[in-house]
Structures are given as C-alpha cells and as structure tokens.
Amino acid sequence: MLCKVRSWVELGWGATLLFLFCHLGYVCGQIRYPVPEESQEGTFVGNVAQDFLLDTESLSARRLQVAGEVNQRHFRVDLDSGALLIKNPIDREALCGLSASCIVPLEFVTEGPLEMYRAEVEIVDVNDHAPRFPRQQLDLEIGEAAPPGQRFPLEKAQDADVGSNSISSYRLSSNEHFALDVKKRSDGSLVPELLLEKPLDREKQSDYRLVLTAVDGGNPPRSGTAELRVSVLDVNDNAPAFQQSSYRISVLESAPAGMVLIQLNASDPDLGPSGNVTFSFSGHTPDRVRNLFDLHPTTGKLTLQGPLDFESENYYEFDVRARDGGSPAMEQHCSLRVDLLDVNDNAPHITVTSELGTLPESAEPGTVVALISVQDPDSGSNGDVSLRIPDHLPFALKSAFRNQFSLVTAGSLDREAKSSYDIMVTASDAGNPPLSTHRTIFLNISDVNDNPPSFFQRSHEVFVPENNRPGDLLCSLAASDPDSGLNALISYSLLEPRNRDVSASSFISLNPQTGAVHATRSFDYEQTQTLQFEVQARDRGNPPLSSTVTVRLFVLDLNDNAPAVLRPRARPGSLCPQALPPSVGAGHLVTKVTAVDLDSGYNAWVSYQLLEAPDPSLFAVSRYAGEVRTAVPIPADLPPQKLVIVVKDSGSPPLSTSVTLLVSLEEDTHPIVPDLRESSAPREGESRLTLYLAVSLVAICFVSFGSFVALLSKCLRGAACGVTCFPAGTCACLTRSRRREGLPPSNGILRIQLGSDDPIKFVDVGGHSHGCTPLASAPTRSDSFMMVKSPSAPMAGEPVRPSCPPSDLLYGLELPSSTYI
C-alpha cells in the first residue's frame, strides 16, 4: 500500500510538471493525466478547469461534464474546483487487457456556448497480479536417447499485469540433468524451454520432479510456481523434423470458415510406427487458438474453423508439435504465426455527444449546433473517416480534432422560410468499397420578431354613401405577420396628424383586434367630402414592430336635398307678386327664378317648369335659366295671373320645390324693378344655406369694393370725366361739359346704383354711341351676371332686351346666389 501511495505522489508531481511546461510556452500535445489503477473513489486525477483555462465560478452554469456513458461510470468533474475525480475504481486489466498502454480518451462538454475539450487519462498498471501457470503440474516425456542440448518447450505462465509488472524471468529448481533457457518472442513475451544438459539413463532414474517458477518485474516482485514432472522413455533415436523452425502466414480477416491456411510437413526417417508422424497443438496453446483453428493430425493442414476479427486480435502465434509413433515417442516443435489482414468490414459509427435541438433564427453564422464524434475500428485507410452533410443546408462541419466535428451554422436562418431542419450526417470511410452510415439531427428554429406586420395594400380607398347608419362597417384593414406566437399577434390603432382640423376619430371607430373600421355617425356629403387617416398595425414582439396604411375615405353624394328657391323670395304658402307694365310685348322678362341645390353632380342640376297657370299660353319659363317671360303680347285688361313654377333636380329619384308668382298689370309707366328685399325670416331648413350665402356675400363685397375703386380711379384719370353722386344713391362719371351744365348722366356715363341691402344693385356703363345694360340673369347660373352691349340706354318704360351679338357677352365676377342684379 505504501508503494502505491509513493507511485501516486510521483505521478502527481509528473502531471504538475507537465502542466507547467505546457503553460510556459513549451511544445505540448494532448493533455494526459496518469492515474494508478484501482484508485479509490474521489482520487484526484487532474484539474481540467485550470488546464483548459475555464472560469471555476461559471462551471456550474456551463454544466461542465464528462461526455460518454462509459467514461461517466469511472470519472466525474467537481464543479466547485474543476477537478477530475475517480468515480469508481478502474481495473486496468478488465479495461485494456494485455495492451502495453492503457489510454482512456475523455471528452468534456460545456454549455453556453457549447464547447468540447479533450484529454487523456493513462491508467498506470499496479502489480496486483501474480504469475500463474495454466496447470499446477506439467508433464513431460523425454526419451533416454535424447542428446544433450535438446530443448523442450514448456507451458508459459500468464500475468494479467503489463510492462514491468509482467513476467520478467523463469527459474528452475536445481538438478544435474536439466537447465532452463528462456526464449523471447517478437511480442516481448518469454517462453521457458527445458534444456537437456546430461544424457539420461532410464535404468538409473525414470522420472524427475522439478519446480518451475515464474517471476514478474513488479516492486515487490510476485511469483507463481508449477511442478514439472519429467518421465524418461525408452529409446527412439530419430525425432520428426519440420522443414522450418518457424512459419509465418497472412490471411484476410474475412476468410471463410473451412479455408486451409497452411499445410505443415515433418519427416521422420524411422521405420514403422516410429516413422509415423502426427501433428497437434503444443500443450501450452490457448483455448481460443484451438477453437479458432483446426490442425489435421495426419496431413498437417491448418484449417480455419471460426470467424476472424482484426479489430479484436490482429495476429495469433502458437507452437505445433510433430510426434512420431515410436516408443518412446519423439517429437519436434515449430512456431507458427498467423497475421490477420484488415478488411473494411466495419462501417463508421456516429455519436452525437451534444446537440441543441432548438436554435433561434437570429443565431450568428458559426453558432455550434451539435458536437459529433465518429469511430471506425478498422485500420489504415479503412479507418479514415470523412463526414459530410447536404450542400443546400445553411450548415457546415468543422473538424476540431481527429474524428471530432462541430456542426455550425454557415448562413442566416429564417424561420418563416423554414422552421425546422432534418440534417442528415453521413460518415464514410476510405475503404474499397467504402462503407457509410447515416445519422439525422433534428433542429427546430425558434421565432424572433424580425418581420413587421404588413398590409395587403399601402393605401386604401373607401367609398361611403352619405346618410349611412352609425355602426356600419366601412372597411376591414387586415394585416399579416409571418412570425409566430406573440410576435404574430397584431393590434390596430388609429393615427391622426396633429395639424388636421377634422378628427377622424369623431367619424370612425377602429376595432383594435380585427382592424375593422366602423362609422360612429352618419356622413353628410355637404359637410364632409373626404376623410384621410392612418391605421397602425403593431405586433407584440420584443421589441414590437409596426407598419401603417393610409386610408382615404370618400363620401358619395345622395340626392337628399331638394332645390331651394333664392329669388324671388316668398314666405312659405304665400304668393310672390310680380308687376308688369301694361301692353308689354312677347319676350318681356317678368322675373327670374333662381334656385340652388346643395347636392353635387347630377343631383345639383336643376330645371324649371311652369306647372300651373290660368292660361299657359301667355307665359314661358326657360328650362335651365329659370327666366319667366311673356310668350305673347299681354292685353291691357289681363287679370292677375297665378303662376306655379316647379324647380326639380336631376337626382334619382328627383326632388323638387315650387314657387308661386302673382303677375299683375300696373298703371305706372316707369319700368318696374321688383323689390326683392324681403324681411321674412329664414326658414328653419335654410339655416345651413344661409351660412354659405353669408360667406359668399362677404367675399363678393370685397370684390365689388375693389371693382368700384378701380372704376373710380379710371374716371379720375380721364381728362374729360368726373364723378358725380346723386341723392338717389347714383354715382356717375360725367364729361366736363356735362358737369358744367349740371345735367344728369346720359348714355355716355358710368352709373352705379347702390342699394340698402345689396352691395351693388346694378351697374350701367354707357357711351356716346353704344352702352352696356345689365340683364337680370345669367344664361345658366344664378351666381353670375352678364353685361349686354346696346347701341343706346333703354328709355323709361322700355323693356331691356339683349341687342348685342353673343360674342359681346361678358361674364362678370361670380356673385352670391342671394344677390339679384
């Protein structure tokens, strides 16, 4: 026991010196720890954390451990200190047999990141086995005629220890006839031979009892003994003789049973039974050789009768005995060595020592997926293994050590394109033909939030008829996200610019789960024609990703507004009186009915029609202009005429309104200008229309004022023109002669009449040879006026008729629909 401890201390100092030399820059190969066999549990082997430069504080988190079930039965790692300890005692003879060296390769695996380290443990033999002979009594027969110097092989002893602890010598008890000679074989083993030194005389002594001792080289040495009993036989003066003292043959390990390996030949010159030679295995031939080979006793043919395995044992060496039939029988021995030739009969074996199983799609190229080791027990090129995976996969193999590989990522991963991989790893040797084996590694790709939600379109256009019901579904804005889990859960929100006057949230509501857009109130085309807003789709990843879509909502007009009559004004249910001078001719303008429709498009196109009249043949109504004119000359005794004018739009179905005119004759010879100023209060339904008209009136006031200033400045610049304002509210631009005479303006003046409730009642521009007289209506629209050029200003009581060609029609600025010129 003291010797074991001393050996262990020496080995510990050797491991320490090896570590110091490695870390001082000297050439150092594989890390190897020596440890004596049969070491008790907890025996220190080496500090792997220190040798591999690992942080001892992170060993538990990284789960440093010994890889492989076989090695885990004998070794373990202390995660507190990083020391490699014995887990169970190791029997070197059971682990490595009679091999000269016993090296145990160890692999250590850490996680986070996944790494592998290699080391070797040399199991140092301890002299714990004594030599032993197969039998305790060895029988040997020698003829008395045997000459001195003849050798007789003896059964050798077996020692389970190796190296210096194996058998180092044999001793024979002292006697005068025999000596012991030891022959050393090519494998280093010792075979004892009995050497005859003096002739034997059977008549003096017929047998000898000797003690054969085998001694090993351990410290202290161990020994084993066997009794050697030598029987002296009667003379047979010729022994069989082999052609060679030793034979050596080679055979493929794949040789079939029944194959003849060699035919041995031995001759004996004796006659009769003394010359009949039989062949047999020597007495010390192991049973495994006797079971594997068959030696024919008469022909000497050595036949294979069992399977060969180069990986288990690559050669067999034994002795063959040739014995004659004489009395006493004489024999001769020869040595036979059978070398096995390796055949590629073992496919590589793939072992996945560690694999992740799941990898995030954001893993960088070079991330270790699995650690792979391959073994092929064949030798030479038959044992050279190459590893490969399919080329189309984003993975690669890197070789760390011989037959040790790392499967790493070679490119970027995209779970949305491929969520899992079945990586087939193929190991092939270099034999002829090569053998291969396959192993599939399954790898799942976990999702990372790398895809924002996407809408099918970058912008949407939604058309909604006005007067919709609150709660109606306007559109559904569905977005998709190719990610999974929380990364694919989408919520929707409404985005509104801060500088918008109209808030979209006051018109619509957005379902945050489905993206459905509903109306919160009814749309009115006359108030809102378009509405633009943005919707954001946002996932629940970390960090969250989002995208937006622009929605343009267009309100479609419906024919929901009936035309409104602006001129002439009348209270609901009342008549609008219109006066005619007596004896007017055909075509006289009685009045102009002006109406507007708040709708748009075809829904706002109005037409006028005479619905009721006592005599429809007397008056005619312009369909689109709304002008009411006399159709025939009016007799002087015409009674008052009640005319019902209907105004109808072009919608579907059309809406209409009507106005009732009471046309009567007056005796006044002056032209009658209807007083359109009425004090009736606006109707309840016209409040919105009044607002629009008020805005238009303000704009027209500014325009009219600008026009008036421009005309006035023109008159002031004229050499022969001046401005004169009369008490009736009329301003005129007069020539100097007219001003000196104090005459009223004639057809050579500019006359502007201002009303009390209208910005400009009418403008009259006259000249010496021609003038322009304003008409009461425009051809098509109620918000414009037309200037008609005439040779002279109309006389009092004369109807105003357009006498200018159509090319002379001048359209002025647009006036509000409530202004009548």
Order of alpha helices (4+ residues) and beta strands (2+ residues): alpha-beta-beta-alpha-alpha-beta-alpha-beta-beta-alpha-beta-beta-beta-beta-beta-beta-beta-beta-beta-beta-beta-beta-beta-beta-alpha-beta-beta-beta-beta-beta-beta-beta-beta-beta-beta-beta-beta-beta-beta-beta-beta-beta-beta-beta-beta-beta-beta-beta-beta-beta-beta-beta-beta-beta-beta-alpha-beta-beta-alpha-beta-beta-beta-beta-beta
